[in-house]
């Protein structure tokens, strides 16, 4: 009477073991595939990391950087800075604090306003008052302002850092305006702020011309009316 019940019990145990075997084989297969993917991804790459703690606004010098070997996927690697670009990032400015050993991220690097430490200031101006918008980075401009019957060169020989002709759709930009970014010192920035408030100024391109600094203001004769 016991024999018929033993056989089904043994058969039942063998059937329960089959799913465990399948799971084990799947785990082994997954491990093999992972190792294969890591091996196919190649060896490590050299990136730039901070050699010391760096604050926001730090102008990078060679001593601030060192190389380190990492393994990273394509998506992560695109955000890192290759060690081969060490010379290229010199004099770039950090926009986020970076601890020693942290990677230097390409998204946290900005170009300095100007090589001599001047500031960058953007001003909107009608095309007709900015050489019809035909300015380019590297050009030099004078800011000429007319007020109370007197025309004056209020800022001379300013370097153009960037020109946005409105194609970018910048917020607040009006049709027919260009946004010109200039390298300025503190005094120039104050004068430009006043010119913007008055609204009666023009930019003249003076690239390659003698500097107009020190030019005396000119009295404007009123146009006779009939």
RARARA-V583884 format. One record per helix or strand of 3 or more residues. SS is the DSSP state (2 for helix, 1 for strand). FROM is the first residue (numbers start at 0). TO is the last residue. If there is no record, write none. Layout:
# RARARA-V583884
{{SS:FROM:TO} {SS:FROM:TO}}
This chain:
# RARARA-V583884
{{2:2:39} {1:44:49} {2:61:63} {1:64:69} {2:73:76} {2:82:84} {2:105:107} {1:118:125} {2:126:128} {2:130:132} {1:139:146} {1:149:163} {1:176:183} {2:185:197} {1:200:204}}
